[in-house]
Amino acid sequence: MVLSMERWNGKVAVVTGASAGIGAAIAEQLVDHGLKVVGLARRLDRLKELEEKFSGKKGSFHGLKADISNTDEIVSTFKTIEEKYGPIHILVNNAGIVQKTTIMDGDVEKWKKVFDVNVIGLCCATKEAIGSMRRHNVDGHIVHMNSVAGHRIPPSTITNVYPASKHAVTALTESLRHEFSEVGSRIKITSISPGLTETEIFEVSGLATSFTDDLPILKTEDIADATIYALSTPPHVQVHEVTLKPVGAGP
């Protein structure tokens, strides 16, 4: 199997949650490979910083402010992307949140926020990207940023409904694969499930990060490398699931 990103050179890739962490790392590698990358996030200032940082590279980066929990905003943003930058070839559904609450006496609004971003927003962005691909006969690639928590419930209770949202991503990946097969589409779908990774997800959600201090941990670049690997496979090869854990991690 020959791995190559050449087929994506000059094409449009959309990365949600692109302002920092895994999203920014993936965006940078896609730009390095010559893609036109549209990064979506709520923090426009961070996106503008990345535009400056990535200038002069083989590809280009364009930041757009978008709230993935707002379905109307997703629809309008994807319409803008297609009109301004061209047909979408790659979508990386990276945006995700965890909230500080519990199930026994938790905050229903926080539960909704998790599912609105991690599940509904992901589905809506996927629908819009696939619509663009099918309108332009593009055999594109959808990448869902999942988690090891989407396959096994971690013992820590601080993650609350987060594992349930990621188990949904696991199911949605397989469901979409069946849909593609049923209609004879050659669009690919890949789920990438990292273990503990150095990102801002806990800090942004108001959760303590001290519990990670002595644990094996992945770098954001590791997840970006896995994404590029999946995208580099030839058209007849689909990497359905990639699971990454730091050496020394528990079950």
N, C-alpha and C positions, 0 to 999 in steps of 0.2 A: 504494500500500500504506500503510495507516494503522497506525502503531506505537502500541501501548497495553499497559500492564501492568494495566489495570483488571480484566480477567478473573481475575487472581490475587489480588485484594484479599481478605484474610482467610483465604487458603488456606495449607496447610502446605508449606513447603520444607525439605528436608534438605540440609545442606552438610557434606561430610566434610572433615577437615583445616581446621576453621574457626577454630582458635585464633590464627592469625597469617597475615600475608602475603595471598596471593590469596584464600584462603578467608574471612578476616575482612573483606576489602574487598567481596567478593560478598555476604556475609551482611548487611553494613551497608546496601548498596543495596537488597537485598530487603526489609529492615525498613523502609527509607525509603518503599518502595512499598506498605507495608501488609500484608506477609505475616507469618505466624507461622513464624519460622525456627528450626529445631532444628539447632544446630551440634554436630558430633561431633569429638572430638579426644581425645588421651591426656592433655593438660595441662588438667585441670579448673580449675585456678586461673586460667589465661588465659581460659577460657570465662566464668568468673564475672566477671572484669573487663569482658568485653564485654557481659555482661548489664547491668551497671551503666552502662557507656558508652552503650548503645543505649536505655536506659530513657527514656520520654517521647516516643519517636518514634511514627510512625503505626502501625507494626506492633510485633512483639515478638520477643525473642530468648531462646532457652532452650538452655542448654548441657548436653550429656550426655557423660560420659566413655565413650569407646569406642575399642578398638584395631582398626583396619581390617584388620590382618593375622590377626585371630582370627575365623574364620567363625562359630563358635558365638556369639560376642559380638555380631557383626553381626546375626544372626538375632534374638537376644533384644532387642537395642536397637531394631530396627525394629518389633518387636511392641509394645514399650513406647510408642514414638512414636505408633503408630496408636491404641492404647488411650487414651493420655493427651491427645493433641492432635488426632487425627482422621486422615482419609485423606490420604495423601501425594499432592501434586499436582506437585511439582518435586523432582528429585534432582540435586544438583551433586556429581559425583564428583571432588573436588578433591585428596583426600589422595594424596600421592606422595612417594617418597624416592629418593635416589641414595646409593650407598655407595662408600667409598674402597677400591678393589681393582682388580684387572686380570683379564683373561681368561687370559693366558699362564700366570700363576702365582697365580691369584686365590683368594679365600676363598669356598668353595661356600655357606657359611651366609649370607654377605652377598648372594650372587646370589639365594638363596631369599627373603631379606627384601625385595629389590626387587620380585620377581615376586609375592610374597604380598600386598604392598600395592598395587602399580601395576596388577596384572592380576587376580589371584584376588579380592582384596578389592573391587576395582571391580566385577567380575562378580557377586559375592555381594550387594553393596549394590544393584546394579541389579535383580537378581532379586527381592529383597525389596520394593523400591519399586514395581516393575511389578505384583507380586502385590497390593499395596495398591490401586493404581490400578484394576486389573481387577476386584477384588472390589467396588469402589464405583463402577464405570462412569465413571472419571475419564479424560478425554483429557489426560493429563499431559505432562511434558517431562523427558527425561533429558539432562543435560549432562555430557560427559566432558571433564575438563581434560587435554588432550593436550600436545603440544609440537612445535616445528618439528623436533625430533629424532625425532619419530614419522613424519617424511616424508623426512628427509635426515640421513645420519649426520654429526655434527659432527667436525671434524678432531681435537679435543681427546680424548685417551685417558682423561682423568679421569672421564668419564661412564660408561665401562665398559659394563655390560649395560643401563644406563638407556635408550639409544635402542631396544634390542630390546624392552623393556617398552612403550615408547611406540608403536613400530610395531604391537605387539599391540593397543593401544588404537585405532589407525587401522582395523585389520581388524575389531575388535569393533564399532566404530561402524557400519560397513557391514553386517556380519552381522546386527546387531540391526535395522537398517532393513529388511532382507529379511524377517526374522521378523515384524515388525509388518505389513508389506505382505501377507505370506502369510495371516495370520489376520484381515486387514481392520481392524487396530487403527489408531486415529488418535493414538496416543501418538507424540510427536516424539522424535528423537534428534539431538543436536548435538555435534560435536567442536570444541573451541576449542584452537588450537595457538599459544601465545605463543613469541616468541623470548626472549632474555635479559631477565629481569625481576628487580627488586629484591625478593628474598624471602630467607628464612632457610634455604632448602633446602641450600645448600652448607655453611653454617656448622654447621647441625644435624648434618650427615653427617660433620663433621670434615675437610672439604675446604678448602683455601686459597681465599680470595675475592679475593686481590690481582689475579688475572688479569682480573677484570671492571672494574678501576679506570678504564681508559682506553677502555672499549668503550661504544657506544651502548646504552642500556638502557631498558626499559619500566617504568612505574609499576604497582603492583598495581591502582590505580583504572582503568587502561586495560583490563585484563583483565575487571574487573567491568563496565565499560561495554559490552564486547563480549558478555558474558553476558546483560545486560539487553536488548541489541539482539535477540539470538536469541529470548529469551523474549517479547519484545514483538510479534513477528510474528503476524498473524491465523492462526486455526486451520487454514486451508488452505495455509499457507506454511511450509515446513521449511527452516531454514538448516542445511545438513548439515555444513559445515566453515567455520570462521573462522580465518584465519592472520594473526597480528599480528607485525610486526617493527619495531624502532625505526628511525627514519630514519638512514641511514648504515651499517646493519648489513651484514655480508658475506653471501655466498650461503647 
